[in-house]
Amino acid sequence: MKRGEMHGWPWRSAPVRYGAAVLIVAAVALIQRLTVPQQNLAPFVLFFAGVAIVSVYGGRGPGLLAALLSSAVANYFFILPLNQFTLHGSALIATCLSIVSGTVVAIFCGALRRSLDEANAKAAALRQQAWVIRGQAELAIEVRGEIGEETTAARILSFIAHHVGAKVGVLYVMSEGGTGERAATFACAGSGDGAPPASIKPGEGWVGRVALEGKLAAISDLPEEHLRIVTATGESRPRHLVVAPLLGEGRTIGVIEL
């Protein structure tokens, strides 16, 4: 999981995270000014909550910034004499203790955030692995028994398309010479205008390229003329295309386009 994606918060970039630290400190100062009219009454305590929030959602760096800003703001606005820095006596000691305490809070909450990120990433990886394993098991059931090659290809393509949520698809089986022969289609024309090519030469188009390289290709922002998905209620255009090789016996035995 990337930094700042925890809980779906859009704190992805450093400027956003550090900017949020400044805004949260300002918000805490405003809340304290409105709710605690008596000055010099534990002026630093409320700021620790802001430091914790910034550290959990923004990371250790923004948390440390929030700790320093909180101590400076509390010293300036909430310690007598007001509206000036007091750097002597008990005020100086309290400010230093606030910086140390805020740093500890920032480090602890930042570490907590990293632990949660790692746990969420591991959980997501386990869910993805389970999804793949379940799909493999269900596909094996789908093609078991004595069925012909055309039926097998159609079932494989249909299952994979449903499993990944694809709207249309085509499956090519590679010959010994490297030419891809169309074996099955899913929710698209099998012949006539708009039908996928009956055969693909090595290196021709994305299918031929994936067949040669044996690597998955994902393409976004497809041109409008690429394909139309037509239903009884209307039509739409696909936005993403995935071309994946089917590997076996140390070579590419097929290519599926979704």
C-alpha positions, 0 to 999 in steps of 0.5 A: 500500500502506498503512503497516504492511501490508508482508509482511502484518504487522498494523502498521497503526495508530500505537499498534501501531507505536510500542508494538512499538518499545518492546517490541522495545527491551525484548526486545533489552535482555533478550537483551543482559543474558542473552547479554553478562554482561560490562557495558560491552562495546559496549553499544549495538551490539545495539540497532542491530539492533532499531532497524533491525527497527522502522524497516523494519516500523514506519516512520521515526517508530517507528524514531527512538523505538527509537533514543532508547530504545535509547541511554537503556536502554544507558546506564542498564543497561549502562554502569558504574556500573549502573542509573543514567544516566551523562552525563559523559566517555566514557559521554556521548560514546558515548551521543550517538554511539549516538543519532546512529547510531541516527537514521541507521539509522532514517532509512535503513531507513525510506526502504528500507521506503517504497521497498519499499512503493512497489515492491510497490504498483506491482507490484500495480497492474501485476498488476491491469492485466494481469488486466483486459487479459487479461480484456478479450481473453478476453471479446472471444474469447468473444463473437466470431462471429455469435451472438444477443443472448441468447447474447451476454448469457449468455456475457458474464455467465458469463465475467465471473462466472467471471473475478471468482469470483462465485457468482451473477449477473444481467445487465440491458440498458437500454432507451432509456427507462432501464428495465432488462430482464433479459437473462441469469442465472448460477447462479440461478433464471431464473423463479419464486420467487427469480428476479431481477426481469424488469425494473427501473425507473430508480432502482429498487433498486441496479440502477436506481440504478447505471443512473442514476448510472453508478457501481459499487456494492459492498455488504457484510453483506447481509441473510439474506433477500437470496438463498440459494445452493443446491447439491446439497451444501448452501446458503449466503448471499452476503456481498458484492454488486457492481453495475456499469454497462456503459457505451457510446455515452456512456450506461449500456447495461447493469447487471451484478449479482454 
